[in-house]
């Protein structure tokens, strides 16, 4: 089955066949590349519920055929980053593309180039720090006047901590330090997470002295973090994450650090830890998380935190809210933001977080 025949098999299934909450033709169609991955399944359902038309793309013909049968309201394409014409076919007639296909080091550049050719906005959900860094460094100047928005790392890692940091900063123009701490009760990683971790090893950085400096993946020292609520005080260990890249691109602080508690790190190190298991009809796992961001300026301290369930599933409502705001021009300043940006640069952080029903957030 090639791209043309795959498109033909559901050519009659256009946006007017959308069911449930969607009535009538959608105002915008969103392309989703990597549409059969673990997180992508949440994205398909969430974007459809939000009323967007969908063009689904992936390279495996049989898995794409199964998607076409499961989602008859969507336009389906076999597409590969090795075939620019197939990406162009996927993006034709869309307003924005979401890249959910790892390894993101391989998929991000071709998808960004395809978005430019099609004249559509771009979002990806990578948590890979080296990829996020490369996207900002390679494309920020080049795409500044493109008239399009490119939002990398728009997920649990990247977007959520950045929005919390932006909220915590408030009216401060700068801080001395921004710290992000994750408390997960467990981490059952997907195969993609394991591959991304292996690719990123030895290539991570942290922000110190206002510069990106190499991060030692083997450091083991722990410090105690006072998480709010029932999480309480727990030992945490330093990480090199996408959050440090995204936050440092628009918030002024010479030190940007990230930490995680021990339980999920132990799960991640154990090759025998199974992948996520669904416990509800939406496919979410039972995993819980708390993200706590603290900003410090001298003796002053501000903090914002968010809690929720399933670090993979929560990416979908974050992306869907970003898609809606980009396509409705609800970005700052006054809907004119363009180029490669962090979410805290272009969205009202508090209003955005309040709109994501899968999250509970607080400022203290």
N, C-alpha and C positions, 0 to 999 in steps of 0.2 A: 504493500500500500504506500503510495507516495503522497506528497502534500496535496496535489490536485484531487486525487480520488478521496482523500480523507476529508477535504473540504466539501466535496460533492455529497458525501454520505449524510451530512446533516444540513445541506444547503437550504432545505425548506424550514429548518428549525430556527427561525430568526427571533429577534427580540420580542416580537408580538406574541410569541407563545409562552413568555414568562408567566409563571404561576405564583400563587401565594400573594405576598404583599405587593408584588410588582404588577401594575396594570398599565396597559398601553406601552408604547415604545419608550425605551430609556433615553434620557437626554445625552448620555455619554456611554461609550463602550470602552472597557478597560481590557488591555491585553495582559495575560498572565503567562509568563514563561517558566517552565518547570512545574507544570500544573498538576502533576501527580505525586509530588513529594509530600512528606508528612505535614509540614506547615501549610503547604499549598491547599490541602484539603479544607483546612479552616478558612483560608482566604477565599476559595471558590464560594463556599456557603455564605460567608459574611458579606462579600461584595454583591452576591445575588440578592440577599435579603435587603441590602441597602438600595437596591433598584438599579444597579449598573448592568448594562449589557456586558457580555463576556466573550473574549476571544482567547481560547486556551491553546497553549503550545507546549510541545515537548518532543523529544527525539525518538521515543520508543513507539512504533506504530501500534502495537497491540494494546499498550497501556492508554494510548490516545483514543483508540477505538472504544475501550471500556469507558473512558471519560465521556465520549460522545453519547453513549447509551445511557449513562447515569445522569447526564446533564443536557437534555435535549434542547434547552433554551440557549445553549452556548454555541458559538462558532468554534470549530476545532481544526487545528493544523498540526501536522507533523513538521517540526522546525528544529534546526540545529545551528549552533554558533559557527559551525564550519560551512554553512550554506547561507550567505547573506540574503539571497533571494527569498529563502523560506522565512527568514525573520521579517523581511519587508512585507510578505504576504500576511503574516500574523498581525503586524501592526497597522496594516491598511484599514482605514476607516475607524481607527481608535483615537482616543484622546490622551491616553497615558498607558505606560507599560510598567508592570510590576515584575521584577526579576526575582524569582524564588528558586533558582536553579544553582546548586553548588556543583563543583567547587567554584566559588565566585571569582577567584583569580582568573579562571578561564572564561567565565560567562559575562562578567561585567563590561569589559571593553567592547566586545561585539554588540552587546545590547545597547550600550550608550551610543555607539555609532549608528545603530539601527534607529534609535529614538531620534537622533539628529536628522537622519535622512527622511524620516516620516513626519518630523515636526511635532513630536509628542513629548509629554513630560515623562520622567523616569524616576522610579523608586526601586530600591533593592532592600532585601532583608538580611544581608550578611551580618554575622557577628564577628567576622574575621578582621582582626585589627590591621594586619598588613594590607589587606585589600582596601579597607576603608581609607587608610592613610594614602595609598597609591591613587585612589580615586580623587581625593581632594587635591593632592599635589599635581597630578597629571592634567586634570580637567578644570580646576577652579578658574584660572585665568582665561583659558581657551573658551569656556562656556559662559563667561560672565555676561556677555551681551547677546546670548542666544535667544532670549525671549522665552526660554523654557526653564522649568525647575528640575533639578536633579538632586534627589534626596537619598544618599546612601545610608546603610545601617539603620533602617527605619523599623526597628523591632524591639524586643525585650532588651537586648544589648544595643546601645546606641541611642535610640530615640527616647525610651522611657527615662533613663538616667539624665539625659540632656534636658528634657522638659522639666524634670524635678529640680535640676540644678538651676535652670533659668528661673523657675518659680521661687526657689529659695533666695537667689540673688536679689530679686525684687528691684529696688531702685539703686542698688550698689553698682557703681561703674566698674569696680574691680574688687577682688578678694585676695587674701594672702594664700588661701588654700581651698581647694574643692576636693572633697573625698566622697567616693561612692562605695557603699557596702551592701553586699547581697547576702541575704539569709534565706536559703532554700532548705526545705525539710529533706529533700532528696534530689537526685538528678539521674534519671534514666535517659541516657543520650541516644539520639538517633545515629544511624550510620553516618549521615552527613556531618553531624557534630564531631564524631570521632575523626573523620577524614580532615575536617577543617582544623582541628586541634593539632593533628600531625603536621599539616602544611605550615601552620603558624609558628611551630616550635622553633626557637632560635631567631625569630624575626620580630619579636614584640618589643615595644618601647614603652616608656612612661614619660610623664612630663615633670621635669625638675629644673629649677632655675630658669624657667621660661623656655626651655628647650626640650625637644624630643631626644631622650637618651636611651641607650639599650637597656632592656629589662632582663634581669637574670631569672630564667625559668626555673632554676634550681634552688632559689632562696626558700628557706623553710621557716624562718622566724615568724612567730605569731604575735598578735597584739589583741587586747580585749576591746570589743566594740559594744557600746551600750545601745542596742536596738530598742526602739519604742515597743510598748505593748508586751504581749506574752512572749515574744522572741527573747527579750531580756539581754543580758550580757553574754556574749559568746566570743571565743577566740576566732580571729579571722586572719587570712593570709593574703599577701599582696598578689595582684594580677596585672597583666597587661591586656587591656580590653579596648574594644572599639569605642567605648564611652570616652576614654581619655582623648582620642583623636577628635571626636565630634564636639565634645565640650570645649576643648582648647581652641577650636577654630573660631569661636565667637565670644566666649566668656573669658575675661582677663583674670588670670591667676597663674603665678609662677609655678605652683605645685598642683597637679591634678593626679589623684591616686584612686585606685580601685582595689577592693578587698572582697573576699568571699569566706563564708564559714566552712568548717571542716567537712561536714556530712556530705554535701554534694561533690566536693573535691575528691573524697574517698571513693564515691560512686564512680566518678569519671575516670579515676586511675585504675579501677578494677575492670579488666577486660571482660569479666563475666557478668557485669551489670546489664540486665536486659533493656531493650528499648521501651519507650513509653507504652503503657497499657490503658486503653480507654475504660472509664468507669461510668460514663453517662452517655445519653443518646447523641450528644454533640461531638463525642469522640475525645473529650478532654480527659487527662489523667488526674489522679488525686493529688499530685504535687502542689504544694503551696509555696509562695515566695513573698518576700518583703525586700523592697529596695529603699535604702536610706541614704540620702544625700545631705552632707553637712558642708556649709561654706563658712569660712572664718576670715574675719578682718580684724587684726589686732586682738583685743579681748572680746570682741563681739562675735556671736555665733548665731547662724540661722540654719534651719533644717527643713526638709520636705521628704516625705516617704510615701510609698504606694504598696498596697498588698493585693494579692490576687491568686489565681490558680492556673497552673500549667504555663510554663514560660514559652512554650511553642504556640499554644492556642492563643495567648494574649496578643501575639504579634498581629493577628488578623484584625481585631477591632482597631488597633493602632493604625495599621495601614489603611483600613477603610475610612477612618476619620480623616487621615491625611489626604487620601484621594478626593474625598468630598470637598475638602477645603481648597485644595489646589484647583479643582475643576470649577468651583464656584468663585474663584479669585478671592477667597477669604484668607489672604496672606498679608504679611506686613513687609514693607510699608505700603498700605493702600492697594494691595493686590499686584504690586509691580515687581516683587522679588523674582530674581532670575539667576541661573547658574547653579553651581554645586553649593548646597547650603545645609546647615544643621537645622533640625526641626525647631529648636528654640529661637532661631533667627527669623523664621517666617510665620510661626503660629503664636497666638496668644496662649502661653503655657497653661495657665489656670483654666481658661475656657476649654482648651483642648482636653485636658485631663478630666474635667468635669463631664465631658461628653462621652468618655469611654466607660460604658456601663460595667464592663468586666473588671474595673479597678476601683479600689477605695484609696483615696489619697488624703494626706493631711499635712499641714504646715505647722511648725512649732518653733 
